[in-house]
């Protein structure tokens, strides 16, 4: 059994993210956690009794969302959670404390509860999370039933780590994995390495009986643009990537690699972002 943690700030985009989380929960039977984080700035200047009322308002909203979810997913276990602190840190700590977790979050939303959770906090959550994160863009409507999952393969050492998680998603949704080997055009050495990596990825998919296609993709210039265009051309509805960056586990380190940052900005397709397995838990 697993857990799906949804960052809720009551914005339209966080509600959209919740709908996608419900779709995953229905396919996996994972427990759904609706998480709202109370920050010090939200209740600053309020009297003690007003602070209690504010938290009660959030609790009531979460409970209403839970009841809406139950209408579609009556057999899915759902619970509401209220935490306090910095949203990205509390969300990732909570996810790390649970067994087999997935965070679902939106980007660039505007909060209806004064805290812009689905904005800079989405970036920070992605940067420090030790569990996979499903990221959805604000204002982009995509179908919730996954049919084709793009898995870009490159020359990096950890590129194959994302394949296992991608196959788990593919099996849950009976989706096909599109293994795409990206190499710089006219770079024969890079082409050779990517081709080897691609066939290792194919072996992983075959070993768990997941439908898949493989294709070598030469690109010139920006690999991010090549990945985004490939996803569009294939009418895919999810791109799975490794998070680039310094996986030291330090909370102060919120740097992510250029490709990860650009995909968060440019991709209209949902992103499933996998942290490096050597990443140290933020809960420690």
SEVOMAR-619694 format. One record per residue (C-alpha): residue number from 1; residue in three letters; x, y, z. Coordinates in steps of 0.02 Angstrom, whole numbers, plus 50000, padded with zeros to 5 digits. Each point is the difference from the previous one (the first is absolute). Layout:
+-----+------+-------+-------+-------+
: seq : type :    px :    py :    pz :
+-----+------+-------+-------+-------+
: NUM :  ALA :     X :     Y :     Z :
...
+-----+------+-------+-------+-------+
This chain:
+-----+------+-------+-------+-------+
: seq : type :    px :    py :    pz :
+-----+------+-------+-------+-------+
:   1 :  UNK : 50000 : 50000 : 50000 :
:   2 :  UNK : 50054 : 50178 : 49970 :
:   3 :  UNK : 49954 : 50181 : 50032 :
:   4 :  UNK : 49958 : 50149 : 49891 :
:   5 :  UNK : 50032 : 50169 : 50080 :
:   6 :  UNK : 49912 : 50149 : 49921 :
:   7 :  UNK : 50052 : 50177 : 50043 :
:   8 :  UNK : 49839 : 50099 : 50021 :
:   9 :  UNK : 49988 : 50189 : 50008 :
:  10 :  UNK : 49820 : 50007 : 49935 :
:  11 :  UNK : 50053 : 50082 : 49837 :
:  12 :  UNK : 49924 : 49939 : 49837 :
:  13 :  UNK : 50163 : 49917 : 49952 :
:  14 :  UNK : 50017 : 49905 : 50163 :
:  15 :  UNK : 49822 : 49935 : 49974 :
:  16 :  UNK : 50050 : 49946 : 49824 :
:  17 :  UNK : 50151 : 49910 : 50074 :
:  18 :  UNK : 49885 : 49914 : 50123 :
:  19 :  UNK : 49892 : 49934 : 49858 :
:  20 :  UNK : 50154 : 49922 : 49920 :
:  21 :  UNK : 50052 : 49928 : 50168 :
:  22 :  UNK : 49829 : 49918 : 50014 :
:  23 :  UNK : 50026 : 49920 : 49829 :
:  24 :  UNK : 50166 : 49926 : 50060 :
:  25 :  UNK : 49921 : 49942 : 50163 :
:  26 :  UNK : 49862 : 49910 : 49905 :
:  27 :  UNK : 50129 : 49905 : 49898 :
:  28 :  UNK : 50117 : 49959 : 50144 :
:  29 :  UNK : 49888 : 49992 : 50155 :
:  30 :  UNK : 50123 : 50114 : 50088 :
:  31 :  UNK : 49943 : 50103 : 50149 :
:  32 :  UNK : 49964 : 50181 : 49954 :
:  33 :  UNK : 50064 : 50136 : 50118 :
:  34 :  UNK : 49931 : 50177 : 49978 :
:  35 :  UNK : 50130 : 50112 : 50082 :
:  36 :  UNK : 49984 : 50184 : 50043 :
:  37 :  UNK : 50145 : 50090 : 50083 :
:  38 :  UNK : 49969 : 50146 : 50118 :
:  39 :  UNK : 50142 : 50123 : 49989 :
:  40 :  UNK : 50045 : 50130 : 50132 :
:  41 :  UNK : 49963 : 50139 : 49874 :
:  42 :  UNK : 49820 : 49943 : 49976 :
:  43 :  UNK : 49948 : 50032 : 50180 :
:  44 :  UNK : 50119 : 50143 : 50040 :
:  45 :  UNK : 49910 : 50139 : 50091 :
:  46 :  UNK : 49846 : 49896 : 50038 :
:  47 :  UNK : 49935 : 49976 : 50175 :
:  48 :  UNK : 50012 : 49824 : 50070 :
:  49 :  UNK : 49815 : 49967 : 49977 :
:  50 :  UNK : 50008 : 50062 : 49820 :
:  51 :  UNK : 50147 : 49885 : 49965 :
:  52 :  UNK : 49896 : 49853 : 50060 :
:  53 :  UNK : 49857 : 50054 : 49888 :
:  54 :  UNK : 50117 : 50015 : 49852 :
:  55 :  UNK : 50066 : 49823 : 50024 :
:  56 :  UNK : 49821 : 49939 : 50021 :
:  57 :  UNK : 49955 : 50080 : 49834 :
:  58 :  UNK : 50142 : 49906 : 49917 :
:  59 :  UNK : 49947 : 49838 : 50084 :
:  60 :  UNK : 49822 : 50023 : 49940 :
:  61 :  UNK : 50059 : 50032 : 49822 :
:  62 :  UNK : 50110 : 49844 : 50004 :
:  63 :  UNK : 49854 : 49895 : 50063 :
:  64 :  UNK : 49889 : 50063 : 49860 :
:  65 :  UNK : 50134 : 49956 : 49873 :
:  66 :  UNK : 50015 : 49828 : 50079 :
:  67 :  UNK : 49813 : 49971 : 49981 :
:  68 :  UNK : 50010 : 50052 : 49817 :
:  69 :  UNK : 50142 : 49877 : 49972 :
:  70 :  UNK : 49900 : 49860 : 50081 :
:  71 :  UNK : 49861 : 50023 : 49872 :
:  72 :  UNK : 50121 : 49945 : 49864 :
:  73 :  UNK : 50112 : 49887 : 50103 :
:  74 :  UNK : 49890 : 49921 : 50132 :
:  75 :  UNK : 50119 : 49854 : 50030 :
:  76 :  UNK : 50157 : 50107 : 50015 :
:  77 :  UNK : 50059 : 50040 : 50176 :
:  78 :  UNK : 50007 : 50190 : 50019 :
:  79 :  UNK : 50060 : 50108 : 50144 :
:  80 :  UNK : 50028 : 50184 : 50030 :
:  81 :  UNK : 50157 : 50069 : 50080 :
:  82 :  UNK : 50043 : 50172 : 50069 :
:  83 :  UNK : 50183 : 50040 : 50029 :
:  84 :  UNK : 50089 : 50159 : 50055 :
:  85 :  UNK : 50161 : 50077 : 49935 :
:  86 :  UNK : 50077 : 50029 : 49830 :
:  87 :  UNK : 49887 : 49914 : 49873 :
:  88 :  UNK : 50135 : 49919 : 49892 :
:  89 :  UNK : 50095 : 49936 : 50151 :
:  90 :  UNK : 49851 : 49933 : 50096 :
:  91 :  UNK : 49928 : 49917 : 49845 :
:  92 :  UNK : 50161 : 49910 : 49958 :
:  93 :  UNK : 50031 : 49949 : 50180 :
:  94 :  UNK : 49825 : 49929 : 50012 :
:  95 :  UNK : 50021 : 49903 : 49837 :
:  96 :  UNK : 50168 : 49933 : 50057 :
:  97 :  UNK : 49923 : 49935 : 50162 :
:  98 :  UNK : 49878 : 49888 : 49905 :
:  99 :  UNK : 50032 : 49838 : 49909 :
: 100 :  UNK : 50008 : 50008 : 49809 :
: 101 :  UNK : 49942 : 50177 : 49971 :
: 102 :  UNK : 49960 : 50109 : 49850 :
: 103 :  UNK : 49975 : 50189 : 50012 :
: 104 :  UNK : 49877 : 50081 : 49880 :
: 105 :  UNK : 50015 : 50188 : 49981 :
: 106 :  UNK : 49961 : 50140 : 49877 :
: 107 :  UNK : 50109 : 50142 : 49938 :
: 108 :  UNK : 49973 : 50188 : 49987 :
: 109 :  UNK : 49831 : 50010 : 50083 :
: 110 :  UNK : 49929 : 50144 : 50099 :
: 111 :  UNK : 49947 : 49956 : 50175 :
: 112 :  UNK : 49828 : 50040 : 50064 :
: 113 :  UNK : 50067 : 49983 : 50177 :
: 114 :  UNK : 50132 : 50139 : 49992 :
: 115 :  UNK : 50149 : 49881 : 49988 :
: 116 :  UNK : 50063 : 49971 : 49822 :
: 117 :  UNK : 50027 : 49815 : 50029 :
: 118 :  UNK : 49989 : 49950 : 49817 :
: 119 :  UNK : 50139 : 50113 : 49938 :
: 120 :  UNK : 50171 : 50015 : 50077 :
: 121 :  UNK : 49953 : 49865 : 50124 :
: 122 :  UNK : 49970 : 49878 : 49856 :
: 123 :  UNK : 50177 : 50031 : 49941 :
: 124 :  UNK : 50072 : 49982 : 50174 :
: 125 :  UNK : 49901 : 49841 : 50032 :
: 126 :  UNK : 50067 : 49924 : 49839 :
: 127 :  UNK : 50177 : 50053 : 50045 :
: 128 :  UNK : 50008 : 49915 : 50170 :
: 129 :  UNK : 49878 : 49855 : 49990 :
: 130 :  UNK : 50067 : 49825 : 50028 :
: 131 :  UNK : 49846 : 49920 : 49920 :
: 132 :  UNK : 49932 : 50013 : 49822 :
: 133 :  UNK : 49895 : 50153 : 49959 :
: 134 :  UNK : 49862 : 50015 : 49871 :
: 135 :  UNK : 49998 : 50183 : 49942 :
: 136 :  UNK : 49855 : 50076 : 49903 :
: 137 :  UNK : 49999 : 50169 : 49912 :
: 138 :  UNK : 49871 : 50131 : 50042 :
: 139 :  UNK : 49867 : 50028 : 49868 :
: 140 :  UNK : 50048 : 49848 : 49896 :
: 141 :  UNK : 49862 : 49872 : 49983 :
: 142 :  UNK : 50064 : 49823 : 49971 :
: 143 :  UNK : 49908 : 49836 : 50009 :
: 144 :  UNK : 50023 : 49909 : 50164 :
: 145 :  UNK : 50008 : 49825 : 49925 :
: 146 :  UNK : 50181 : 49969 : 49951 :
: 147 :  UNK : 50026 : 49913 : 49832 :
: 148 :  UNK : 50177 : 50046 : 49946 :
: 149 :  UNK : 50145 : 50042 : 50116 :
: 150 :  UNK : 50158 : 50078 : 49930 :
: 151 :  UNK : 50161 : 49942 : 50083 :
: 152 :  UNK : 50149 : 50099 : 49932 :
: 153 :  UNK : 50165 : 49904 : 50005 :
: 154 :  UNK : 50166 : 50093 : 49992 :
: 155 :  UNK : 50185 : 49975 : 50040 :
: 156 :  UNK : 49984 : 50041 : 50186 :
: 157 :  UNK : 50048 : 49870 : 50128 :
: 158 :  UNK : 49831 : 49999 : 50087 :
: 159 :  UNK : 49887 : 50008 : 49847 :
: 160 :  UNK : 49938 : 49820 : 50023 :
: 161 :  UNK : 49940 : 50030 : 50179 :
: 162 :  UNK : 49837 : 50078 : 49939 :
: 163 :  UNK : 49952 : 49848 : 49895 :
: 164 :  UNK : 49941 : 49895 : 50148 :
: 165 :  UNK : 49879 : 50134 : 50062 :
: 166 :  UNK : 49940 : 50030 : 49822 :
: 167 :  UNK : 49960 : 49815 : 49979 :
: 168 :  UNK : 49900 : 50001 : 50162 :
: 169 :  UNK : 49894 : 50142 : 49932 :
: 170 :  UNK : 49984 : 49914 : 49833 :
: 171 :  UNK : 49940 : 49837 : 50078 :
: 172 :  UNK : 49872 : 50090 : 50109 :
: 173 :  UNK : 49925 : 50091 : 49849 :
: 174 :  UNK : 50035 : 49865 : 49869 :
: 175 :  UNK : 50099 : 50134 : 49909 :
: 176 :  UNK : 50141 : 49987 : 49875 :
: 177 :  UNK : 50174 : 50065 : 50039 :
: 178 :  UNK : 50089 : 50098 : 49864 :
: 179 :  UNK : 50187 : 49976 : 50028 :
: 180 :  UNK : 50084 : 50143 : 49907 :
: 181 :  UNK : 50189 : 50006 : 49989 :
: 182 :  UNK : 50055 : 50181 : 49982 :
: 183 :  UNK : 50174 : 50034 : 49932 :
: 184 :  UNK : 50083 : 50153 : 49925 :
: 185 :  UNK : 49994 : 49994 : 49811 :
: 186 :  UNK : 50163 : 49943 : 49916 :
: 187 :  UNK : 50076 : 49948 : 50167 :
: 188 :  UNK : 50038 : 49816 : 49968 :
: 189 :  UNK : 50071 : 49965 : 50172 :
: 190 :  UNK : 49845 : 50069 : 50085 :
: 191 :  UNK : 49889 : 49906 : 49879 :
: 192 :  UNK : 50089 : 49837 : 50044 :
: 193 :  UNK : 49983 : 50025 : 50188 :
: 194 :  UNK : 49816 : 50050 : 49989 :
: 195 :  UNK : 49963 : 49849 : 49890 :
: 196 :  UNK : 50073 : 49885 : 50134 :
: 197 :  UNK : 49901 : 50088 : 50137 :
: 198 :  UNK : 49842 : 49989 : 49895 :
: 199 :  UNK : 50013 : 49812 : 49982 :
: 200 :  UNK : 50030 : 49981 : 50187 :
: 201 :  UNK : 49838 : 50098 : 50026 :
: 202 :  UNK : 49912 : 49885 : 49876 :
: 203 :  UNK : 50057 : 49849 : 50101 :
: 204 :  UNK : 49925 : 50074 : 50158 :
: 205 :  UNK : 49832 : 50028 : 49914 :
: 206 :  UNK : 50000 : 49824 : 49925 :
: 207 :  UNK : 50040 : 49921 : 50168 :
: 208 :  UNK : 49838 : 50068 : 50074 :
: 209 :  UNK : 49895 : 49974 : 49843 :
: 210 :  UNK : 49968 : 50184 : 49966 :
: 211 :  UNK : 49957 : 50051 : 49822 :
: 212 :  UNK : 50133 : 50114 : 49928 :
: 213 :  UNK : 50076 : 50075 : 49844 :
: 214 :  UNK : 50180 : 50055 : 49978 :
: 215 :  UNK : 50067 : 50139 : 49891 :
: 216 :  UNK : 50163 : 50094 : 49980 :
: 217 :  UNK : 49975 : 50189 : 49989 :
: 218 :  UNK : 50142 : 50109 : 49935 :
: 219 :  UNK : 49983 : 50182 : 50054 :
: 220 :  UNK : 50090 : 50162 : 49968 :
: 221 :  UNK : 50003 : 50138 : 50129 :
: 222 :  UNK : 49888 : 49985 : 50153 :
: 223 :  UNK : 49955 : 49825 : 50061 :
: 224 :  UNK : 49852 : 50069 : 50098 :
: 225 :  UNK : 49919 : 50063 : 49841 :
: 226 :  UNK : 50032 : 49832 : 49918 :
: 227 :  UNK : 49917 : 49905 : 50144 :
: 228 :  UNK : 49848 : 50116 : 50004 :
: 229 :  UNK : 49977 : 49990 : 49812 :
: 230 :  UNK : 50018 : 49810 : 50001 :
: 231 :  UNK : 49865 : 49987 : 50133 :
: 232 :  UNK : 49883 : 50109 : 49898 :
: 233 :  UNK : 50033 : 49904 : 49839 :
: 234 :  UNK : 49961 : 49835 : 50084 :
: 235 :  UNK : 49842 : 50067 : 50084 :
: 236 :  UNK : 50072 : 49942 : 50166 :
: 237 :  UNK : 49923 : 50051 : 50166 :
: 238 :  UNK : 50146 : 49982 : 50121 :
: 239 :  UNK : 50189 : 50028 : 49995 :
: 240 :  UNK : 50108 : 49911 : 50128 :
: 241 :  UNK : 50168 : 50078 : 50041 :
: 242 :  UNK : 50137 : 49992 : 50130 :
: 243 :  UNK : 50024 : 50155 : 50104 :
: 244 :  UNK : 50167 : 50079 : 49961 :
: 245 :  UNK : 50097 : 50087 : 50135 :
: 246 :  UNK : 50109 : 49974 : 50152 :
: 247 :  UNK : 49916 : 49859 : 50096 :
: 248 :  UNK : 50084 : 50038 : 50165 :
: 249 :  UNK : 49838 : 50005 : 50098 :
: 250 :  UNK : 50039 : 50174 : 50067 :
: 251 :  UNK : 49842 : 50104 : 50027 :
: 252 :  UNK : 50095 : 50158 : 49954 :
: 253 :  UNK : 50044 : 49928 : 49830 :
: 254 :  UNK : 49854 : 50041 : 49886 :
: 255 :  UNK : 50098 : 49995 : 49838 :
: 256 :  UNK : 49938 : 49890 : 49859 :
: 257 :  UNK : 50081 : 49960 : 49834 :
: 258 :  UNK : 49960 : 50103 : 49847 :
: 259 :  UNK : 49899 : 49865 : 49911 :
: 260 :  UNK : 49888 : 49970 : 50151 :
: 261 :  UNK : 49969 : 50186 : 50022 :
: 262 :  UNK : 49961 : 50025 : 49815 :
: 263 :  UNK : 49881 : 49852 : 49993 :
: 264 :  UNK : 49906 : 50068 : 50151 :
: 265 :  UNK : 49980 : 50162 : 49904 :
: 266 :  UNK : 49974 : 49940 : 49822 :
: 267 :  UNK : 49910 : 49834 : 50009 :
: 268 :  UNK : 49811 : 50006 : 49987 :
: 269 :  UNK : 49998 : 49813 : 50031 :
: 270 :  UNK : 50000 : 49938 : 50180 :
: 271 :  UNK : 50173 : 49957 : 50066 :
: 272 :  UNK : 50044 : 49853 : 50111 :
: 273 :  UNK : 50163 : 50053 : 50082 :
: 274 :  UNK : 50107 : 49866 : 50082 :
: 275 :  UNK : 50134 : 50046 : 50130 :
: 276 :  UNK : 50168 : 49913 : 49996 :
: 277 :  UNK : 49999 : 49843 : 50108 :
: 278 :  UNK : 50154 : 50063 : 50093 :
: 279 :  UNK : 49905 : 50154 : 50059 :
: 280 :  UNK : 50000 : 50013 : 50191 :
: 281 :  UNK : 49829 : 50013 : 50082 :
: 282 :  UNK : 49950 : 50176 : 50054 :
: 283 :  UNK : 49917 : 49922 : 50151 :
: 284 :  UNK : 50168 : 49956 : 50075 :
+-----+------+-------+-------+-------+
